[in-house]
């Protein structure tokens, strides 16, 4: 066979393969577009009804979820039918978190621009572990990180990186603090590990969020290492009760809070930092859990409630709360970028050298990761500094409206409202719990119950930036009607 003939045969094979590849690509793209259109129509129906339906799905809608258990691996459904089931049964049983009347837990809604940006970035299907893997995603991520640090009023040299949620953000920061504190004693954590390492002491508020306590355990720091500091009537750490430190004190991690999950109040950061600096203790690290409360620093009207928060070494917050980005949007921020990189970086022969680039796999726990920052960048880019401030302040004013009207109607507000959290008692614990349960059944709005300093309370969290005063008034009317029914039943 001649060389010319061989090349001709190869060309023919290559051409055939090229045609087959083109057909496969066209078929795959067509399938994506068809299914995306089905999903789009279902999402559109859901959004069109989201502010005109009950917040809590009906018992029937919840019972219908059994349909998802009837799809088995041995009898798979056509893709279109799967999307239709999600759009019908799934949508009907979804909590009305974007209704403007969901006040349970500190869960924000989703900003329209963030929803659109999330859908687009999902279509991109980018992996942001390394810049070379997603030039677009990496540049957008870096821009969003700079904007986050700026809008939150934190030190300009700080580095921000995005992760799965505030718990992961807290864990990332605590691991970084742990490694730094131990390394300052001369112990190399990376080489020697934690076994036999100098112990770390922890100072934490009695009102520290449960996620922070979980994070300590995951970071290998037991509860015996924690000194719990009392709090005041609003849940703020009492600075005068801080333990005495000295130049001889060992590695000390101080865990503070911006935004108590019940009251919205924050620890007195300036007083705490002044105390630590006066002690002369050389090896301390201050971390702030600011899942929602850190956003108070983004608005002039509320900034005084977190005064001094910028003096910390690290911070954790969450975009899905007050920024109203989709979920999976935690943010960890470290004042010294080198310390975060030192704790999180890893390498292998097949990975390119960073060469000064921002590699996300070296700034957090994950290697492969989605383009989480795209919706966050879209919000910040479209709202700007003033828009973010208006959103935060708007939620706070709605919370104040809740407190004023409920107090005027005879309910007891258990803590002054400073941010977006409202705690309300309707008398004894049984009555309060009864009102909460009645409100949840009613469907006009949804609030949860909690316990605050020995008393049962309704907890109202205003975190959806689409919530209006009209939403609040409709919700308050429903709450008061439920209280009247519960009170009559008790007589």
C-alpha positions in Angstrom: 0.0 0.0 0.0 1.5 3.4 -1.0 1.9 6.2 1.5 -0.5 8.3 -0.6 -3.2 5.6 -0.3 -2.6 5.2 3.4 -3.1 9.0 4.0 -6.3 8.9 1.9 -7.7 6.1 4.0 -6.9 8.0 7.2 -8.5 11.1 5.8 -11.7 9.2 5.1 -11.8 7.7 8.6 -11.1 11.1 10.2 -13.9 12.6 8.1 -16.4 9.9 9.2 -15.4 10.4 12.8 -15.8 14.1 12.5 -19.3 13.7 11.1 -20.2 11.3 14.0 -18.8 13.8 16.5 -20.7 16.6 15.0 -23.9 14.6 15.2 -23.2 13.6 18.8 -22.5 17.2 19.8 -25.7 18.4 18.1 -27.7 15.7 19.8 -26.3 16.6 23.2 -26.9 20.3 22.7 -30.4 19.7 21.5 -31.2 17.5 24.6 -29.8 20.3 26.9 -31.9 22.9 25.2 -35.1 20.8 25.2 -34.7 19.9 28.9 -33.7 23.4 29.8 -36.8 24.8 28.2 -38.9 22.3 30.2 -37.2 23.4 33.4 -37.5 27.1 32.4 -41.3 26.8 32.0 -41.6 25.0 35.3 -39.5 27.6 37.0 -41.5 30.4 35.4 -44.7 28.9 36.7 -43.2 28.7 40.2 -42.0 32.3 40.2 -45.3 33.6 38.9 -47.1 32.1 41.9 -44.4 32.5 44.6 -45.9 35.6 46.2 -49.6 34.5 45.8 -49.5 31.2 47.5 -49.3 29.9 51.1 -45.7 29.9 52.4 -45.9 26.5 53.9 -46.8 23.7 51.4 -50.1 21.9 52.0 -50.2 18.5 53.6 -51.3 17.0 50.3 -48.3 18.6 48.5 -46.0 17.1 51.1 -47.7 13.7 50.9 -47.3 13.8 47.1 -43.5 13.8 47.5 -43.8 10.0 47.9 -43.7 10.0 44.1 -39.9 10.5 44.2 -39.6 7.3 46.1 -41.4 5.4 43.3 -38.7 6.0 40.7 -36.2 3.2 40.9 -32.8 2.5 39.4 -34.1 -0.6 37.6 -36.9 1.4 35.9 -35.5 4.8 35.0 -37.8 7.5 33.6 -37.2 9.5 30.4 -35.4 12.8 31.2 -38.3 14.9 30.2 -40.6 13.1 32.6 -38.1 13.6 35.4 -38.1 17.3 34.8 -41.9 17.4 34.7 -42.1 15.6 38.1 -39.7 18.1 39.6 -41.7 20.9 38.2 -45.1 19.7 39.4 -44.7 17.7 42.6 -41.4 19.3 43.6 -42.5 22.9 43.1 -45.8 22.3 44.9 -44.0 21.2 48.0 -41.2 23.8 48.0 -41.2 26.2 50.9 -42.2 29.7 49.9 -38.9 31.2 50.8 -39.1 33.9 48.1 -42.6 34.9 49.1 -41.6 37.9 51.1 -43.3 36.4 54.1 -40.9 33.7 55.1 -39.3 34.7 58.5 -38.2 31.3 59.7 -34.4 30.9 60.3 -32.1 33.5 58.8 -32.7 32.5 55.2 -32.7 35.2 52.5 -34.6 35.1 49.3 -32.9 35.2 46.0 -32.2 38.4 44.1 -33.5 38.3 40.5 -30.1 39.1 39.0 -28.5 36.4 41.2 -31.0 33.8 40.0 -30.3 34.6 36.3 -26.5 34.7 36.9 -26.7 31.3 38.7 -28.6 29.8 35.9 -26.0 31.1 33.4 -23.0 29.9 35.4 -24.6 26.5 35.8 -24.8 26.3 32.0 -21.1 27.2 31.9 -20.3 24.2 34.2 -17.0 25.6 35.3 -14.5 24.2 37.8 -12.6 27.0 39.6 -9.9 25.0 41.3 -7.3 26.7 39.2 -7.4 29.8 36.9 -6.3 27.8 33.9 -9.4 25.6 34.3 -11.8 28.6 34.1 -10.4 32.0 33.1 -13.8 33.6 33.2 -14.9 32.1 36.5 -11.6 32.9 38.2 -11.6 36.5 37.1 -15.2 37.0 38.2 -14.4 35.3 41.5 -11.5 37.6 42.2 -13.5 40.7 41.4 -16.3 39.5 43.7 -13.8 38.8 46.5 -12.4 42.3 46.3 -15.9 43.8 46.3 -16.9 41.8 49.3 -14.0 43.0 51.4 -14.7 46.6 50.3 -18.5 46.6 50.9 -18.0 45.0 54.4 -15.5 47.7 55.4 -12.7 45.2 56.2 -8.9 45.8 55.7 -8.1 46.3 52.1 -5.2 43.8 52.2 -7.6 41.0 53.4 -8.3 38.1 51.1 -11.9 36.7 50.6 -12.7 33.3 49.2 -16.0 31.6 48.6 -17.1 28.2 50.0 -20.1 26.0 50.7 -21.6 28.0 53.6 -20.9 29.9 56.8 -20.1 26.7 58.7 -17.4 25.9 56.1 -16.2 29.5 56.2 -15.9 29.2 60.0 -14.1 25.9 59.7 -11.6 27.3 57.2 -10.8 30.3 59.4 -10.5 28.2 62.6 -8.1 25.8 60.9 -6.1 28.7 59.6 -6.1 30.2 63.1 -5.1 26.9 64.7 -2.2 26.4 62.4 -0.9 29.9 62.8 -1.2 29.9 66.6 0.7 26.6 66.9 3.3 27.5 64.3 4.1 30.7 66.3 5.3 28.4 69.1 7.8 26.8 66.8 5.8 23.6 66.1 5.4 22.8 62.4 1.8 21.6 62.0 2.3 20.5 58.4 5.3 18.4 59.2 4.5 17.3 62.8 0.7 17.2 62.8 -1.4 17.9 65.8 -0.4 15.0 68.1 1.8 16.4 70.8 1.4 20.0 69.5 1.1 22.8 72.1 -2.5 23.1 73.2 -4.7 26.0 72.1 -7.0 27.8 74.6 -10.3 29.1 73.2 -12.4 32.0 74.5 -16.0 32.0 73.3 -19.3 33.6 74.1 -22.0 31.7 75.9 -24.1 32.6 72.9 -21.7 31.3 70.3 -23.6 29.7 67.4 -23.8 25.9 67.3 -21.9 25.9 64.0 -18.9 27.4 65.7 -18.9 24.7 68.4 -19.2 22.1 65.7 -16.2 23.7 63.8 -14.0 23.5 66.9 -14.6 19.8 67.2 -13.9 19.3 63.5 -10.7 21.2 63.9 -9.5 18.9 66.7 -10.2 21.4 69.6 -12.2 19.8 72.4 -14.8 21.5 74.6 -12.4 21.3 77.6 -10.2 23.9 75.9 -13.1 26.5 75.8 -13.6 29.2 78.3 -17.2 30.4 78.1 -17.7 34.1 78.7 -21.1 35.2 80.0 -23.4 37.4 77.9 -25.8 40.2 78.7 -29.6 40.4 78.2 -29.2 40.9 74.5 -26.7 38.0 74.0 -23.6 40.2 73.7 -20.3 38.9 75.3 -19.5 40.9 78.5 -16.0 42.2 77.9 -15.5 42.7 81.7 -15.9 39.0 82.1 -13.1 38.0 79.7 -10.4 35.8 81.3 -7.1 37.5 82.1 -4.3 37.0 79.6 -0.7 37.9 80.0 2.6 37.9 78.0 3.0 34.3 79.2 -0.3 33.1 77.9 -0.2 30.3 75.4 -1.9 30.2 72.0 -5.4 31.7 72.3 -8.2 31.7 69.8 -11.0 34.2 70.5 -14.3 33.5 68.9 -16.7 36.5 68.6 -20.1 37.0 67.0 -21.6 39.6 64.7 -25.4 39.1 64.8 -26.8 36.9 67.5 -29.0 34.4 65.8 -31.9 35.2 68.2 -31.5 38.9 68.9 -29.3 40.3 66.1 -27.0 41.9 68.7 -23.2 41.7 68.3 -20.3 41.4 70.7 -18.6 44.7 71.7 -15.6 44.3 69.4 -13.7 47.4 70.3 -13.9 46.7 74.1 -12.8 43.1 73.5 -9.8 44.1 71.3 -8.8 46.8 73.8 -8.8 44.2 76.6 -6.7 41.8 74.5 -4.2 44.4 73.5 -3.8 45.6 77.1 -3.1 42.1 78.2 0.1 41.9 76.1 -0.6 38.3 75.1 1.5 37.8 72.1 -0.2 34.8 70.5 -3.9 35.4 69.9 -6.2 35.2 66.9 -9.6 36.8 66.8 -12.2 35.3 64.5 -15.7 36.7 64.0 -18.7 34.5 63.0 -20.7 37.1 61.1 -23.0 34.9 59.0 -25.6 37.7 58.7 -24.6 40.3 61.2 -21.3 41.3 59.5 -23.5 42.9 56.8 -24.4 45.6 59.3 -21.0 47.1 58.5 -22.3 47.7 54.9 -24.9 50.3 56.0 -24.1 53.6 57.7 -27.4 53.4 59.8 -26.3 50.1 61.4 -22.6 50.2 61.4 -22.3 51.3 65.0 -23.6 47.9 66.1 -20.5 46.2 64.8 -18.0 48.9 65.6 -14.4 47.5 65.7 -15.2 44.3 63.8 -12.5 45.2 61.3 -9.9 44.7 64.0 -10.2 40.9 63.8 -7.9 38.4 62.1 -10.6 36.5 60.2 -14.3 36.7 59.5 -17.0 34.3 58.1 -20.2 35.4 56.5 -22.8 34.1 54.0 -24.1 35.5 50.7 -27.4 33.6 50.9 -28.5 35.6 53.9 -28.7 39.4 53.5 -27.1 39.5 50.1 -29.8 37.2 48.8 -27.6 35.1 46.6 -28.4 31.4 46.0 -27.2 28.9 48.5 -23.7 27.5 48.6 -22.3 31.0 49.1 -20.2 31.1 52.3 -17.4 33.6 52.5 -14.2 33.3 54.6 -12.0 36.4 54.9 -8.5 36.5 56.3 -6.6 39.7 57.1 -3.3 38.0 56.3 -3.7 36.2 52.9 -0.4 34.3 53.5 -1.8 32.6 56.6 -4.8 31.3 54.7 -2.7 30.1 51.8 -0.3 28.4 54.2 -3.0 26.3 55.8 -5.0 25.5 52.6 -2.4 25.1 49.8 -1.5 21.8 48.3 0.3 20.7 45.1 1.0 17.8 42.8 3.2 17.1 39.8 0.3 17.5 37.4 -0.8 20.9 38.8 0.7 24.1 37.4 2.7 26.4 39.6 0.6 29.3 40.9 3.1 32.0 39.8 1.2 34.7 41.7 -2.2 33.7 40.5 -5.2 33.3 42.8 -5.8 29.6 42.9 -9.0 28.8 44.8 -8.0 25.3 45.7 -5.2 26.9 47.7 -7.5 29.3 49.5 -10.1 26.8 50.9 -10.9 23.2 51.8 -12.1 22.1 48.3 -10.2 21.5 45.2 -13.0 21.1 42.5 -15.6 23.8 43.1 -18.4 25.6 41.3 -18.4 29.2 40.2 -20.1 30.3 43.4 -19.1 33.9 43.1 -20.8 34.6 39.8 -24.3 35.4 41.4 -22.6 37.3 44.2 -20.6 39.4 41.7 -23.9 40.0 39.7 -25.6 41.4 42.9 -22.7 43.6 43.9 -22.2 44.8 40.3 -25.9 45.7 39.8 -26.6 47.1 43.3 -23.4 48.8 44.3 -22.5 50.0 47.7 -25.7 52.1 48.1 -27.9 49.2 46.9 -26.5 46.8 49.4 -26.9 49.3 52.2 -30.5 50.0 51.2 -31.3 46.2 51.2 -29.8 45.7 54.7 -31.5 48.8 56.1 -34.8 47.8 54.5 -34.9 44.5 56.3 -34.0 46.2 59.6 -36.8 48.7 59.2 -39.3 45.9 58.5 -38.1 44.1 61.6 -38.6 47.3 63.7 -42.1 47.5 62.2 -42.9 44.0 63.3 -41.7 44.8 66.8 -43.6 48.1 67.1 -46.9 46.6 65.9 -46.7 43.4 67.9 -45.8 45.4 71.1 -48.6 47.8 70.5 -51.0 44.8 70.3 -49.8 43.5 73.7 -47.1 41.1 72.8 -43.7 41.3 74.6 -40.6 42.0 72.6 -37.8 40.3 74.5 -34.8 42.3 73.1 -34.4 45.6 71.5 -34.4 45.3 67.7 -31.1 46.5 66.2 -30.9 44.5 63.0 -33.3 42.0 61.4 -34.2 39.7 64.3 -37.3 40.0 66.5 -38.1 37.9 69.6 -41.7 37.9 70.7 -43.5 36.3 73.6 -47.3 35.9 73.9 -47.3 35.2 77.6 -46.5 31.7 78.9 -44.5 29.2 76.9 -47.4 27.1 75.9 -49.3 30.0 74.5 -46.3 31.2 72.6 -45.7 27.8 71.1 -49.3 27.5 70.3 -49.3 30.8 68.4 -46.2 29.7 66.4 -47.8 26.4 65.5 -51.0 28.2 64.4 -49.1 30.7 62.3 -47.3 27.9 60.5 -50.5 26.1 59.8 -52.2 29.3 58.6 -49.8 29.7 55.7 -49.9 33.5 55.4 -46.3 33.6 56.7 -43.8 31.3 58.5 -42.0 32.0 61.7 -40.1 29.6 64.0 -39.9 29.1 67.8 -36.9 29.4 70.0 -35.9 29.6 73.6 -34.4 32.8 74.9 -32.9 33.0 78.4 -35.4 30.5 79.8 -38.4 31.7 77.9 -40.2 30.4 74.8 -40.4 32.9 72.0 -41.4 33.4 68.4 -38.4 34.3 66.3 -38.9 36.5 63.3 -36.0 36.8 60.9 -36.4 39.4 58.1 -33.8 38.4 55.6 -35.6 38.5 52.2 -34.8 41.9 50.6 -38.1 41.6 48.7 -40.1 41.8 51.9 -42.2 45.0 52.1 -44.1 46.7 54.9 -47.3 45.3 53.3 -45.9 41.8 53.6 -45.1 42.5 57.3 -48.6 43.9 57.9 -50.3 40.9 56.3 -48.1 38.7 58.4 -48.7 40.6 61.6 -52.5 40.5 61.1 -52.2 36.7 60.7 -50.1 36.4 63.8 -52.6 38.4 65.9 -55.5 36.4 64.5 -53.7 33.2 65.5 -53.0 34.6 69.0 -56.7 35.3 69.4 -57.7 31.8 68.4 -55.1 30.2 70.6 -56.1 32.4 73.6 -59.8 31.6 73.2 -58.9 27.9 73.2 -57.0 28.3 76.4 -60.0 29.8 78.2 
